[in-house]
Amino acid sequence: MCLEKISMRYIPFSLILSSVLASCSVQHTRLADEFRNPAMASRPNLNIHGLPSGTGEQEAILAEYLANGYGGMATNANWTDGYLKDETEMKSLFDFAARARRKGMNVWLYDENWYPSGMAGGYILEEHPEWEAEGLFFRDSVITGPRRVELSLLPGKLMMLKGIPIVDGVSHLDRAVAISGLVENGALHWEVPPGTWNVVQVATNVLREGFQAGTDRGGKVRYYPSLLMPEVGERFIELTHKRYAEVLGKELGYLFYATFTDEPSSMAHSFENLGYGVSPWKQNVSDTLLARFHWHLNEKLTDILLDSGSEGQRLRYQYFSVIRDLMRDNYFKAIKTYCATQGIKSSGHLLLEESLPIQVLLYGDIMACFREMDIPGIDVLTAMPEFTRRYLYSARLAASVAELNGGTEVMSEICPVADPPYRNGKEASTIEAKGTVNRQLIGGVTRFNNYLRLEHASQEEKYAFNTYVARLSTMLNRGHRAAKVAVLYPIETLWTKSRPVPAWNKGWDDMAGGSREVVEAAAVFDRVSEHLYDHHWEFSYLDMKGLVSATIRDGKLHQGDLSWEVLILPQVETISVEALRVISTFVQAGGKVIAVGGLPKNSDVDFPSDQVLQLSSSLFSAQEPHAEKSTYLPAYDRQLFEEALSAVLTRDYTIEPRNAPVLASYKRRDGSDILLLANDSDKPQECAVTFASGRNFSLWDPNSGEVRKITNPMTLTLAAYDAVVIRKVD
């Protein structure tokens, strides 16, 4: 070893340099070839759920897919009455998958009969109807006495019915009156005493009408089991994944690249305004709360609903931490663990991933659930770009988790069910679909499992579209995000504010209703994210687990290949003492923190916490020696936020004009920098791009596959909804 070191001293520098340059040239040539002729795995898939059994018919389908430029499909045993039981149907699937694999195609195994995943085609509830998904229903009604009232009751099994006096606008929970004995014929009959009263009802009920489980999917209404229960996840895997492996007689990875789980959830978010609030629940939630935190749910219901203060915040934090753990471990982790034994990746997407308040209700913590997927994913219910802005957030959440886990793959399912009312009964145009795909690639998506059929395109145009997507996926599917900014995922703060008041769908990607505190906190997160995209600041989302396990070097937070100079706290009011100490150490080492909309005050134990308040005060006090490294904005302000970022960050590149509708994604791979630029409008755009450093630049055109050298700075003209890649090698 010593001799090797000595001999290295005598190797001429010119020889070393020429060797390095030759290596870079080979790498460039190889990547350019991959870009021009993208691998099948980089091409979008077109999902298919009904397969013919005949060889000729199967071959015809595959030939059509290849002619249209698709790389494969997500598929399953046919959805017949013998779903998963008819071995003939299952072997037909395996024949089809084997034929596709021999052609180099990418095959994913869809794990359900229609959706959402977790039902096993309805078999689970047929076996165990007592496992059906349930929720806690909450309603409070303010009335004034003295008078006699008759109030209808919530549907389901009544858990609590109380009258709580309100004095000077304050509910006095300690003076509550039990009135459940005044129920007759499904209604409350009460002689209300003088004064103002809040009649609080809580019931448990199955989640059917008004929820996704109560909708018609494929001509049937299939109710849904509770994924909070470990028994459900275990039985689902037995009936689906293990059944496929049993009939195949080999590991699932022999034929399939990944599994595709579709919209599994707690089911505890209503699609319409039901007039009452809902929280996810099953008896094991109550049992876990008692075992872990030593309180009975029945005794704390009014605090969970009404108390915005210390006690209510503590209870809701603990409640949703249990929901997170049960959803993560009993479903997502269980599937990932089994897939690892089968040489196959776990993937799919969740429900309503775009809204933080809905994430609380359906998953507790969506990043925690994404962490238990080999390939986290999202869905996009339209190909109309003007309706897809919020998908930038969900895509970046999934992509951030993938990179925190050490991966790069992120899946998207484009299913343009929202398009027909706006596009004369059809999908959006092909050029619009291009804009929608661009947004997802900017967000971090690298794999597509589509129901987008490109209805307006010829075969040649479909092939060109899919090749365009494949070329961009090829460039983005490796490496890591070159982000200097991390945004802390504020889900724990939302837990404390998520009082169970009426909330329902707003469109197909947002929530209406909900508690005012939750809506305001989520809005800060959205505005911060929007700002970073619009002003071309590359960023990652960072969850509490990622923050606590980060290392600090050279004034930066590090996670694997990722590193950040600035940490943004979007109304992060609840944070563990351990996590806040990491932030304090980061700042002392030279890192920068920007808090927007609120400062930390609660820990994961105390609400508020003296330790958190002291650390927070130290971080953001003007008298502290590191004050220039910490900025607090009481409310989001576009100009002030941009000034705060510009004061502590240098840009790797600039795009002029600054307000051009051009989105950017910046990554590093194989010793080079990759900048994806996408025109986010339906009109041509001209922009000037200037890199702060670098000597060798090349422009990669995903439409033609052409790669050519360019000089810095550069002026680009992008057609409507078009994109290019710039590669920089120092």
KOLGU-18011 format. One record per residue (C-alpha): x, y, z. Coordinates in steps of 0.001 Angstrom, whole numbers, m for minus. Example, Ala and Ser with C-alpha at 12.3 -4.5 7.8 and 13.67 -1.06 7.14 Angstrom:
# KOLGU-18011
[[12300, m4500, 7800]]
[[13670, m1060, 7140]]
# end
This chain:
# KOLGU-18011
[[0, 0, 0]]
[[2873, 2380, 903]]
[[4622, 1559, m2380]]
[[1462, 2436, m4257]]
[[1280, 5818, m2526]]
[[4937, 6522, m3254]]
[[4639, 5590, m6908]]
[[1621, 7871, m7327]]
[[3820, 10872, m6590]]
[[5771, 10260, m9764]]
[[2813, 9979, m12148]]
[[2821, 13121, m14322]]
[[m104, 15469, m13709]]
[[m786, 15642, m17441]]
[[m1295, 11890, m17510]]
[[m3737, 12028, m14594]]
[[m5640, 14897, m16237]]
[[m5868, 13141, m19590]]
[[m7168, 10017, m17830]]
[[m9854, 12004, m16028]]
[[m10890, 13790, m19215]]
[[m11097, 10498, m21095]]
[[m13299, 9066, m18342]]
[[m15601, 12098, m18503]]
[[m15801, 11782, m22275]]
[[m16782, 8108, m22051]]
[[m19359, 8931, m19407]]
[[m20802, 11735, m21549]]
[[m20982, 9463, m24599]]
[[m22666, 6682, m22637]]
[[m25231, 9038, m21100]]
[[m25944, 10671, m24468]]
[[m26644, 7240, m25953]]
[[m28978, 6367, m23056]]
[[m30718, 9704, m23581]]
[[m31219, 9215, m27326]]
[[m32355, 5613, m26868]]
[[m33941, 5462, m23413]]
[[m34316, 2123, m21683]]
[[m37737, 495, m21516]]
[[m37893, 1067, m17739]]
[[m37754, 4842, m18305]]
[[m40766, 4841, m20628]]
[[m44271, 5484, m19227]]
[[m46411, 2437, m18538]]
[[m50050, 2126, m19593]]
[[m52015, 188, m16998]]
[[m54300, m2647, m18056]]
[[m56667, m4563, m15781]]
[[m58368, m6991, m18143]]
[[m56242, m9479, m20048]]
[[m57172, m11911, m22816]]
[[m55991, m15492, m22422]]
[[m55047, m16230, m26021]]
[[m51449, m15990, m27160]]
[[m52300, m13991, m30283]]
[[m54416, m11471, m28374]]
[[m51751, m10989, m25727]]
[[m49051, m10524, m28330]]
[[m51221, m7973, m30144]]
[[m51580, m5888, m26981]]
[[m47843, m5914, m26388]]
[[m47114, m5024, m30004]]
[[m49476, m2040, m29761]]
[[m47826, m885, m26523]]
[[m44375, m1023, m28089]]
[[m45520, 727, m31258]]
[[m46937, 3567, m29120]]
[[m43727, 3922, m27132]]
[[m44882, 2499, m23790]]
[[m42418, 634, m21616]]
[[m44778, m1701, m19818]]
[[m47812, m1749, m17564]]
[[m49253, m2327, m14131]]
[[m51611, m5282, m14310]]
[[m53309, m8018, m12317]]
[[m55387, m11161, m12456]]
[[m58681, m10337, m14150]]
[[m61403, m8825, m11983]]
[[m63867, m11689, m12286]]
[[m66013, m13440, m9699]]
[[m63093, m15818, m9294]]
[[m60589, m13034, m8617]]
[[m57427, m14547, m7080]]
[[m59147, m17948, m6839]]
[[m59246, m18956, m10503]]
[[m55760, m20293, m11224]]
[[m56454, m20238, m14948]]
[[m56875, m16460, m14801]]
[[m53736, m16102, m12697]]
[[m51662, m18225, m15070]]
[[m52942, m16120, m17957]]
[[m51557, m13080, m16117]]
[[m48222, m14805, m15640]]
[[m48079, m15768, m19335]]
[[m48737, m12161, m20289]]
[[m46121, m10850, m17850]]
[[m43554, m13371, m19109]]
[[m44160, m12325, m22720]]
[[m43772, m8674, m21754]]
[[m40560, m9374, m19857]]
[[m39082, m11240, m22830]]
[[m39613, m8067, m24857]]
[[m37745, m6065, m22219]]
[[m40891, m4463, m20840]]
[[m41426, m3301, m17273]]
[[m44302, m5065, m15458]]
[[m45809, m3973, m12144]]
[[m48246, m6069, m10096]]
[[m51437, m4187, m9205]]
[[m52619, m5557, m5861]]
[[m56397, m4985, m5774]]
[[m59733, m5520, m7523]]
[[m60584, m1923, m8364]]
[[m59606, 413, m5520]]
[[m58696, 1317, m2846]]
[[m56173, m1357, m2012]]
[[m56595, m3259, 1218]]
[[m59943, m4973, 477]]
[[m58606, m8004, m1425]]
[[m61600, m7687, m3710]]
[[m63963, m7637, m722]]
[[m62812, m10999, 646]]
[[m61491, m9540, 3898]]
[[m64821, m8128, 5046]]
[[m66647, m11218, 3830]]
[[m64493, m13185, 6268]]
[[m64379, m10575, 9033]]
[[m67123, m7938, 8846]]
[[m66049, m6743, 12298]]
[[m62803, m5439, 10743]]
[[m64601, m2691, 8794]]
[[m63089, 804, 8901]]
[[m64587, 3017, 11591]]
[[m64264, 6577, 12772]]
[[m65161, 8834, 15639]]
[[m67933, 11261, 14674]]
[[m68030, 14605, 16512]]
[[m70689, 17315, 16502]]
[[m71261, 20260, 18806]]
[[m74353, 22486, 18692]]
[[m74616, 25802, 20548]]
[[m78093, 26493, 21971]]
[[m79577, 29031, 24367]]
[[m81950, 28268, 27227]]
[[m84301, 28148, 28858]]
[[m86236, 26194, 26262]]
[[m87008, 22628, 25203]]
[[m84972, 21261, 22299]]
[[m85088, 18158, 20186]]
[[m81780, 17347, 18487]]
[[m81106, 14486, 16092]]
[[m78250, 12185, 17021]]
[[m75163, 11308, 15053]]
[[m75300, 8070, 13087]]
[[m73663, 5094, 14760]]
[[m73117, 4058, 18351]]
[[m73309, 6931, 20831]]
[[m70141, 7247, 22949]]
[[m70873, 10529, 24678]]
[[m73601, 13160, 24946]]
[[m73016, 16173, 27180]]
[[m74228, 19695, 27708]]
[[m71366, 22102, 28403]]
[[m72095, 25620, 29739]]
[[m70549, 28536, 27843]]
[[m69793, 31658, 29891]]
[[m68301, 34742, 28237]]
[[m67498, 32689, 25172]]
[[m65588, 30012, 27119]]
[[m66721, 26371, 27313]]
[[m66426, 25142, 30894]]
[[m65604, 21488, 30367]]
[[m65403, 20838, 34115]]
[[m69086, 21751, 34487]]
[[m70377, 19425, 31764]]
[[m73749, 17759, 32290]]
[[m74356, 14185, 31108]]
[[m77593, 14123, 29100]]
[[m77404, 10761, 27317]]
[[m80299, 9547, 29472]]
[[m82596, 12022, 27713]]
[[m82481, 10202, 24385]]
[[m85736, 8847, 22988]]
[[m86424, 7462, 19521]]
[[m83063, 8499, 18140]]
[[m83171, 12119, 19339]]
[[m82230, 14195, 22364]]
[[m85158, 15748, 24248]]
[[m83828, 18289, 26738]]
[[m85206, 21084, 28834]]
[[m82259, 23432, 28433]]
[[m81421, 25438, 31585]]
[[m80883, 29202, 31323]]
[[m77725, 30340, 29590]]
[[m75702, 29266, 26577]]
[[m74854, 25618, 26167]]
[[m72790, 23500, 23828]]
[[m74366, 20109, 23170]]
[[m71473, 17762, 22348]]
[[m72048, 14394, 20706]]
[[m69496, 11700, 19903]]
[[m70320, 8415, 18198]]
[[m68446, 5580, 16540]]
[[m69587, 4338, 13170]]
[[m68422, 2533, 10076]]
[[m67134, 4736, 7258]]
[[m69508, 4234, 4360]]
[[m71877, 6844, 2911]]
[[m70058, 10099, 2257]]
[[m66657, 8417, 2260]]
[[m64674, 6780, m536]]
[[m65803, 3369, 713]]
[[m69408, 4300, m45]]
[[m68792, 5214, m3687]]
[[m69497, 3076, m6731]]
[[m66245, 1624, m8043]]
[[m66572, m645, m11027]]
[[m70323, m1059, m10638]]
[[m70108, m2108, m6986]]
[[m69981, m415, m3609]]
[[m67302, m2234, m1645]]
[[m66915, m1287, 1984]]
[[m63450, m1059, 3430]]
[[m61487, m2741, 6230]]
[[m59529, m759, 8810]]
[[m55848, m561, 7938]]
[[m55230, 489, 11531]]
[[m55549, m3178, 12477]]
[[m52509, m5445, 12034]]
[[m54832, m8346, 11194]]
[[m56081, m6535, 8086]]
[[m52613, m5947, 6633]]
[[m51606, m9533, 7346]]
[[m54719, m10987, 5746]]
[[m54494, m8664, 2744]]
[[m50944, m9860, 2020]]
[[m52017, m13494, 2429]]
[[m54916, m13129, m10]]
[[m53048, m11109, m2631]]
[[m49230, m11088, m2652]]
[[m48774, m14544, m1135]]
[[m51502, m15994, m3335]]
[[m49785, m14690, m6469]]
[[m46460, m16153, m5269]]
[[m48101, m19491, m4454]]
[[m49573, m19929, m7920]]
[[m46475, m18572, m9658]]
[[m44295, m21026, m7765]]
[[m41421, m18553, m7761]]
[[m40536, m15233, m6191]]
[[m42709, m12418, m7519]]
[[m39563, m10575, m8624]]
[[m39130, m13244, m11299]]
[[m41824, m11524, m13369]]
[[m42653, m8215, m11696]]
[[m40610, m5103, m10998]]
[[m42776, m3641, m8246]]
[[m46155, m3911, m6587]]
[[m48724, m1165, m7032]]
[[m50945, m411, m4037]]
[[m53722, 2038, m4856]]
[[m55081, 4675, m2430]]
[[m55005, 2705, 832]]
[[m56030, 4946, 3750]]
[[m57718, 5149, 7139]]
[[m60819, 6230, 5138]]
[[m61494, 8978, 7744]]
[[m62011, 11914, 5396]]
[[m65428, 12591, 3941]]
[[m65918, 13474, 284]]
[[m68883, 15722, 1109]]
[[m70007, 17960, 3976]]
[[m71648, 15578, 6436]]
[[m72196, 18225, 9095]]
[[m69883, 16587, 11624]]
[[m66182, 16031, 12144]]
[[m64442, 12673, 11735]]
[[m61294, 11162, 13191]]
[[m59821, 7748, 12290]]
[[m60566, 5122, 14920]]
[[m60705, 1444, 15709]]
[[m60705, m190, 19120]]
[[m56957, m844, 18932]]
[[m56443, 2942, 18745]]
[[m58073, 3294, 22162]]
[[m56083, 326, 23452]]
[[m52796, 1779, 22216]]
[[m53522, 5194, 23727]]
[[m54171, 3577, 27088]]
[[m51065, 1396, 26937]]
[[m48745, 4125, 25677]]
[[m50061, 7293, 27332]]
[[m52236, 5925, 30155]]
[[m55511, 7677, 29385]]
[[m58935, 6426, 28418]]
[[m60239, 7892, 25175]]
[[m63824, 8030, 26465]]
[[m62736, 10396, 29219]]
[[m60959, 12818, 26881]]
[[m63409, 13251, 24021]]
[[m64574, 16768, 24902]]
[[m60968, 17950, 25278]]
[[m60035, 16531, 21891]]
[[m62951, 18344, 20264]]
[[m63116, 21661, 22116]]
[[m59887, 22375, 23957]]
[[m57533, 24533, 21868]]
[[m55207, 24951, 24834]]
[[m52471, 22869, 26384]]
[[m54487, 19758, 27241]]
[[m56270, 19514, 23911]]
[[m53011, 19970, 21994]]
[[m51298, 17251, 24025]]
[[m54137, 14781, 23509]]
[[m54377, 15385, 19777]]
[[m50598, 15068, 19392]]
[[m50647, 11710, 21132]]
[[m53749, 10574, 19238]]
[[m52330, 11226, 15781]]
[[m48917, 9839, 16694]]
[[m50749, 6549, 17267]]
[[m52562, 6863, 13927]]
[[m49188, 7413, 12210]]
[[m47629, 4368, 13817]]
[[m50538, 2032, 13132]]
[[m50981, 3099, 9500]]
[[m47253, 2983, 8793]]
[[m46499, m334, 10460]]
[[m49658, m2373, 9909]]
[[m50001, m1725, 6188]]
[[m47086, m58, 4410]]
[[m44266, m1626, 6396]]
[[m45957, m5036, 6315]]
[[m46130, m4964, 2499]]
[[m42581, m3667, 2118]]
[[m41283, m6378, 4429]]
[[m43006, m9136, 2464]]
[[m41899, m7694, m895]]
[[m38298, m7857, 300]]
[[m38653, m11641, 604]]
[[m39918, m11793, m2976]]
[[m37227, m9780, m4742]]
[[m39757, m7105, m5693]]
[[m40134, m3424, m4800]]
[[m43174, m2057, m2988]]
[[m44811, 958, m4572]]
[[m48106, 2628, m5396]]
[[m49708, 5853, m4263]]
[[m51867, 7201, m1451]]
[[m55119, 9175, m1333]]
[[m55307, 12986, m1513]]
[[m51557, 13357, m988]]
[[m51686, 17073, m1857]]
[[m53300, 18382, 1365]]
[[m51531, 18436, 4744]]
[[m54784, 18563, 6786]]
[[m56102, 15494, 4939]]
[[m52770, 13714, 5438]]
[[m53349, 13993, 9187]]
[[m56731, 12256, 8930]]
[[m55831, 9553, 6430]]
[[m52278, 8681, 7518]]
[[m51231, 10679, 10552]]
[[m47963, 11403, 8734]]
[[m47670, 10776, 4995]]
[[m43874, 11020, 4951]]
[[m43718, 8239, 7567]]
[[m45901, 6061, 5302]]
[[m43858, 6978, 2200]]
[[m40738, 5877, 4082]]
[[m42172, 2351, 4159]]
[[m42401, 2156, 349]]
[[m39459, 1228, m1847]]
[[m40827, 3542, m4530]]
[[m43134, 6171, m3006]]
[[m45754, 7532, m5363]]
[[m48568, 9972, m6030]]
[[m51540, 10176, m8347]]
[[m52617, 13041, m10602]]
[[m56279, 13111, m11554]]
[[m55987, 15379, m14567]]
[[m53811, 16157, m17572]]
[[m54827, 19832, m17478]]
[[m51795, 21833, m16282]]
[[m53857, 24645, m14774]]
[[m55245, 22199, m12207]]
[[m51988, 20506, m11228]]
[[m50126, 23117, m9185]]
[[m50648, 21295, m5872]]
[[m49161, 18131, m7344]]
[[m45801, 19902, m7243]]
[[m46007, 19639, m3435]]
[[m47032, 15980, m3314]]
[[m44406, 14995, m5892]]
[[m41664, 16735, m3926]]
[[m42849, 15113, m665]]
[[m42560, 11656, m2235]]
[[m39244, 12510, m3920]]
[[m37795, 13885, m687]]
[[m38630, 10649, 1117]]
[[m37128, 8569, m1694]]
[[m33848, 10476, m1388]]
[[m33887, 10415, 2427]]
[[m34201, 6637, 2087]]
[[m31238, 6577, m278]]
[[m33278, 5996, m3446]]
[[m34238, 7986, m6533]]
[[m37387, 6373, m7937]]
[[m40764, 8090, m7522]]
[[m43933, 6859, m9215]]
[[m46915, 8789, m10522]]
[[m50233, 7500, m11764]]
[[m51830, 9965, m14198]]
[[m55551, 9269, m14364]]
[[m57342, 12132, m16147]]
[[m60826, 11459, m14743]]
[[m61322, 15187, m14087]]
[[m60782, 16232, m17710]]
[[m64008, 15319, m19585]]
[[m66256, 18068, m18104]]
[[m63709, 20669, m19198]]
[[m62560, 19121, m22492]]
[[m65732, 18079, m24340]]
[[m65850, 14624, m22825]]
[[m62212, 13776, m23528]]
[[m58776, 14000, m21986]]
[[m56806, 17205, m22147]]
[[m54767, 17716, m25308]]
[[m51401, 16051, m25821]]
[[m49556, 19349, m25422]]
[[m51358, 19948, m22121]]
[[m50448, 16460, m20969]]
[[m46848, 17363, m21695]]
[[m47119, 20335, m19344]]
[[m48627, 18123, m16646]]
[[m45833, 15570, m16966]]
[[m43243, 18363, m16803]]
[[m44614, 19547, m13459]]
[[m44330, 16079, m12014]]
[[m40765, 15665, m13281]]
[[m39904, 19020, m11712]]
[[m41434, 17782, m8460]]
[[m39328, 14630, m8541]]
[[m41340, 11916, m10325]]
[[m39235, 9499, m12373]]
[[m41665, 6645, m13193]]
[[m45158, 6807, m14690]]
[[m47970, 4244, m14487]]
[[m50677, 5876, m16553]]
[[m54322, 5754, m17474]]
[[m53555, 8666, m19785]]
[[m54344, 7289, m23235]]
[[m53290, 10324, m25317]]
[[m56637, 10285, m27104]]
[[m55780, 13159, m29432]]
[[m52503, 11699, m30684]]
[[m51612, 9465, m33622]]
[[m49407, 6422, m33074]]
[[m46379, 8418, m34188]]
[[m47279, 11266, m31800]]
[[m47786, 8837, m28914]]
[[m44384, 7319, m29532]]
[[m42799, 10784, m29616]]
[[m44576, 11833, m26393]]
[[m43520, 8713, m24499]]
[[m39958, 9004, m25774]]
[[m39857, 12642, m24610]]
[[m40902, 11533, m21116]]
[[m38445, 8628, m21144]]
[[m35522, 10864, m22062]]
[[m36236, 13236, m19203]]
[[m36748, 10329, m16792]]
[[m33381, 8921, m17896]]
[[m31634, 12140, m16910]]
[[m33433, 12513, m13571]]
[[m33690, 8960, m12269]]
[[m30211, 8887, m10762]]
[[m28216, 11225, m8578]]
[[m29601, 13481, m5875]]
[[m31276, 16861, m5514]]
[[m28785, 19745, m5455]]
[[m30834, 21592, m2858]]
[[m29423, 24167, m473]]
[[m32784, 24583, 1256]]
[[m34679, 22120, 3448]]
[[m38283, 22726, 4511]]
[[m39279, 21008, 7740]]
[[m42494, 19008, 7322]]
[[m44765, 20514, 10030]]
[[m47122, 17586, 10498]]
[[m46699, 17419, 14294]]
[[m47872, 21018, 14549]]
[[m50963, 20135, 12516]]
[[m51695, 17221, 14859]]
[[m52089, 19608, 17782]]
[[m54507, 21811, 15797]]
[[m56621, 19103, 14140]]
[[m59834, 19404, 16084]]
[[m62503, 17109, 14590]]
[[m64777, 19658, 12947]]
[[m66551, 19188, 9596]]
[[m64110, 18909, 6667]]
[[m64608, 17603, 3147]]
[[m63139, 17589, m360]]
[[m62488, 20820, m2192]]
[[m62114, 19795, m5819]]
[[m59936, 16703, m6003]]
[[m56749, 17903, m4315]]
[[m57649, 20082, m1319]]
[[m59827, 20332, 1779]]
[[m62793, 22564, 2551]]
[[m63856, 23248, 6125]]
[[m61579, 22035, 8890]]
[[m60423, 23916, 11948]]
[[m59221, 27445, 11271]]
[[m55884, 26770, 12996]]
[[m55120, 23806, 10740]]
[[m56064, 25672, 7567]]
[[m53827, 28609, 8492]]
[[m50832, 26410, 9343]]
[[m51179, 24424, 6120]]
[[m51407, 27664, 4126]]
[[m47980, 28753, 5399]]
[[m46485, 25459, 4211]]
[[m48145, 25873, 806]]
[[m46977, 29469, 384]]
[[m43402, 28648, 1322]]
[[m43382, 25749, m1154]]
[[m44941, 27862, m3889]]
[[m42399, 30599, m3343]]
[[m39424, 28250, m3601]]
[[m40696, 26816, m6886]]
[[m41520, 30225, m8364]]
[[m38167, 31759, m7398]]
[[m36044, 28781, m8464]]
[[m34723, 27831, m5028]]
[[m34106, 24080, m5141]]
[[m35418, 22448, m1953]]
[[m36197, 19201, m174]]
[[m38789, 18452, 2467]]
[[m37294, 17102, 5680]]
[[m39277, 15198, 8287]]
[[m38499, 15080, 11997]]
[[m36808, 11690, 11633]]
[[m34515, 13059, 8939]]
[[m33698, 16159, 10980]]
[[m32833, 14285, 14163]]
[[m30604, 11793, 12325]]
[[m28820, 14442, 10218]]
[[m25124, 15143, 10686]]
[[m23689, 18657, 10743]]
[[m20495, 19509, 8834]]
[[m19165, 22721, 7363]]
[[m22258, 24661, 8422]]
[[m24588, 22265, 6594]]
[[m27127, 19602, 7482]]
[[m26256, 16299, 5815]]
[[m28295, 13209, 5007]]
[[m26385, 10835, 2749]]
[[m25577, 12725, m460]]
[[m28003, 15507, 457]]
[[m26895, 18678, 2206]]
[[m28643, 21915, 3101]]
[[m27397, 25359, 4117]]
[[m30794, 26759, 5103]]
[[m33613, 25189, 7115]]
[[m37093, 26704, 6825]]
[[m39649, 26206, 9607]]
[[m43153, 26830, 8143]]
[[m45162, 27573, 11322]]
[[m43394, 24773, 13178]]
[[m44770, 25227, 16684]]
[[m44397, 21629, 17896]]
[[m40987, 19971, 17775]]
[[m39050, 17607, 20010]]
[[m36342, 19074, 22226]]
[[m33877, 16741, 20511]]
[[m34777, 18114, 17068]]
[[m34570, 21725, 18226]]
[[m31134, 21065, 19710]]
[[m30017, 19782, 16306]]
[[m31217, 23070, 14796]]
[[m29379, 25043, 17477]]
[[m26157, 23126, 16802]]
[[m26654, 23667, 13054]]
[[m26936, 27433, 13561]]
[[m23907, 27543, 15853]]
[[m21938, 25708, 13141]]
[[m22859, 28349, 10559]]
[[m26220, 27118, 9243]]
[[m29188, 29419, 8676]]
[[m32780, 29083, 9848]]
[[m35852, 30979, 8659]]
[[m39066, 30599, 10662]]
[[m42331, 31720, 9067]]
[[m45744, 32147, 10709]]
[[m44873, 30953, 14213]]
[[m42047, 29890, 16488]]
[[m41493, 26572, 18268]]
[[m43213, 26421, 21645]]
[[m44329, 22818, 22228]]
[[m42236, 19695, 22602]]
[[m43493, 16182, 21978]]
[[m44234, 15953, 25711]]
[[m45072, 19422, 27044]]
[[m47536, 21926, 25565]]
[[m45942, 24442, 25908]]
[[m42416, 23356, 26826]]
[[m40061, 25526, 28861]]
[[m37076, 23911, 27134]]
[[m38457, 24550, 23667]]
[[m39378, 28141, 24511]]
[[m35888, 28771, 25879]]
[[m34136, 27241, 22865]]
[[m36464, 29048, 20467]]
[[m35894, 32357, 22190]]
[[m32157, 31827, 22028]]
[[m32280, 30976, 18334]]
[[m34344, 33972, 17275]]
[[m33232, 36615, 19772]]
[[m31635, 39723, 18249]]
[[m29229, 39812, 21173]]
[[m27693, 36408, 20447]]
[[m24302, 36283, 18648]]
[[m25770, 34140, 15847]]
[[m28774, 36424, 15291]]
[[m27818, 37098, 11662]]
[[m28191, 33366, 10991]]
[[m31786, 33130, 12232]]
[[m34728, 35024, 10781]]
[[m38304, 35100, 12000]]
[[m41176, 36328, 9826]]
[[m44438, 36461, 11849]]
[[m46362, 35999, 8591]]
[[m45440, 34953, 5090]]
[[m44565, 37987, 2983]]
[[m43321, 37399, m549]]
[[m40764, 40232, m585]]
[[m39471, 39716, 2958]]
[[m39153, 35971, 2487]]
[[m37194, 36413, m734]]
[[m34928, 38964, 943]]
[[m34289, 36560, 3814]]
[[m33296, 33784, 1387]]
[[m31150, 36018, m798]]
[[m29303, 37351, 2255]]
[[m27972, 33914, 3231]]
[[m27793, 31942, m54]]
[[m25870, 32206, m3286]]
[[m27434, 30886, m6481]]
[[m25901, 28164, m8616]]
[[m27735, 29610, m11605]]
[[m30129, 32427, m12464]]
[[m33056, 32584, m14860]]
[[m34082, 35901, m16420]]
[[m36628, 37332, m16456]]
[[m37216, 36285, m12851]]
[[m40988, 36191, m13335]]
[[m40882, 34016, m16453]]
[[m43276, 31026, m16183]]
[[m40361, 28602, m16195]]
[[m39969, 25850, m13589]]
[[m36613, 24324, m12714]]
[[m35233, 21203, m11061]]
[[m31550, 20921, m10181]]
[[m29807, 17588, m9491]]
[[m26324, 16144, m9315]]
[[m25363, 12801, m10843]]
[[m22154, 11105, m11898]]
[[m19987, 14162, m11220]]
[[m22169, 16526, m13239]]
[[m25027, 18964, m12598]]
[[m28386, 18436, m14298]]
[[m30785, 21373, m14704]]
[[m34270, 20636, m16030]]
[[m36063, 23727, m17341]]
[[m39760, 23544, m18253]]
[[m41964, 26161, m19849]]
[[m44997, 26156, m17563]]
[[m47249, 28035, m19979]]
[[m49101, 27494, m23234]]
[[m47055, 30194, m25008]]
[[m43393, 30182, m26136]]
[[m40985, 31647, m23600]]
[[m37511, 33078, m24003]]
[[m35198, 33117, m20995]]
[[m31539, 33708, m20224]]
[[m29742, 31191, m18011]]
[[m26457, 32001, m16296]]
[[m24460, 29559, m14183]]
[[m22245, 30882, m11407]]
[[m19466, 28460, m12308]]
[[m18511, 25716, m14721]]
[[m16766, 25380, m18090]]
[[m18402, 22541, m19998]]
[[m22093, 22888, m20785]]
[[m24351, 20876, m23047]]
[[m28005, 21176, m24040]]
[[m30106, 17998, m24144]]
[[m33300, 18154, m26211]]
[[m35842, 15493, m25135]]
[[m37894, 15976, m28311]]
[[m35148, 15064, m30756]]
[[m32601, 13343, m28534]]
[[m29991, 15829, m29795]]
[[m27111, 16747, m27475]]
[[m24974, 19784, m28303]]
[[m22462, 22039, m26591]]
[[m23516, 25487, m25448]]
[[m21781, 28390, m23756]]
[[m22504, 30123, m20466]]
[[m24539, 32365, m20280]]
[[m27152, 31047, m22671]]
[[m30443, 32236, m24129]]
[[m33129, 29609, m24665]]
[[m36457, 29637, m26447]]
[[m38908, 27076, m25109]]
[[m42049, 26147, m27026]]
[[m45350, 25887, m25171]]
[[m45101, 23314, m22356]]
[[m41672, 22271, m23568]]
[[m38584, 21351, m21559]]
[[m34834, 20974, m21980]]
[[m31971, 19738, m19859]]
[[m28682, 21554, m19334]]
[[m25760, 19436, m18168]]
[[m22789, 21085, m16516]]
[[m19427, 19411, m15912]]
[[m16825, 21415, m13955]]
# end
